[in-house]
């Protein structure tokens, strides 16, 4: 009886770690997804996993996962197969850092969710068949980097600059 209680408590306390992929360390991600198929952690902060029937790309910043791209491991004409729309909430729950998610109403063909603590969001890109889970901090960082890249292009070649 005591062993069963200890095992139950252990499973309850570790289940958040096993499914808390957003916010996890590279080691925790390897424990959950298995050995990465490709690793460019030192160069670009990325680990690429294949855990059938999915592929997962985890992006790390300061040792924590802040962006996950999840898509089918099978493809048709170079495009990943579509993810089952009924399974998207389960994928969010299992990979979204233990957060609760709410669907967001919007005018788009894509599906969008916000975490209830407003620290993260997720989008299912219906054209690319990819679920992306991202912290708002990661989004701000990527947006800033894109603006910096545009400014650099404008300085190097003012004629080539794309005007808004």
KAZITA-V405773 format. One line per field, one symbol per residue. ss: DSSP state (a for helix, b for strand, c for the rest). phi: phi as a letter, one per 40 degrees, with the letter a starting at -180 (. if undefined). burial: b if it has 9 or more other ideal C-beta (glycine too) atoms within 8 Angstrom, else e. A space follows every 10 residues. Layout:
ss->???
phi->???
burial->???
This chain:
ss->caaaaaaaaa aaaaaaaaac cccccaaaaa aaaccccbbb aaaacbbbbb bccbbbbbbb bccbbbbbbb bbccbbccbb ccccaaaaaa aaaaaccccc bbbccccccc bbbbbccccb bbbbbccccb bbbbbaaaaa aaaaaaaaaa aaaaaacaaa cccc
phi->.ccccccccc ccccccccbc ccgccdcccc cccgcccbbb cccbgbbbbb bdcbbbbbbb bfgbcbabbb accbbbfgbd ccccdccddc ccccbcggcc bbcbcabacc bbbbcccfca aabbccccfb cbbacccccc cccccccccc ccccccadcc cccc
burial->eeeeeeeeee eeeeeeeebb bbebbbebbb ebbeebeeeb beeeebbbbb eeebbbbbbb beebbbbbbb bbbeeeeeeb bebeeeebee bbbebbbebe beeeeeeeee bbbbbeeeeb bbbbbbeebb bbbbbbebbe beeeeeeeeb eebbeeeeee beee
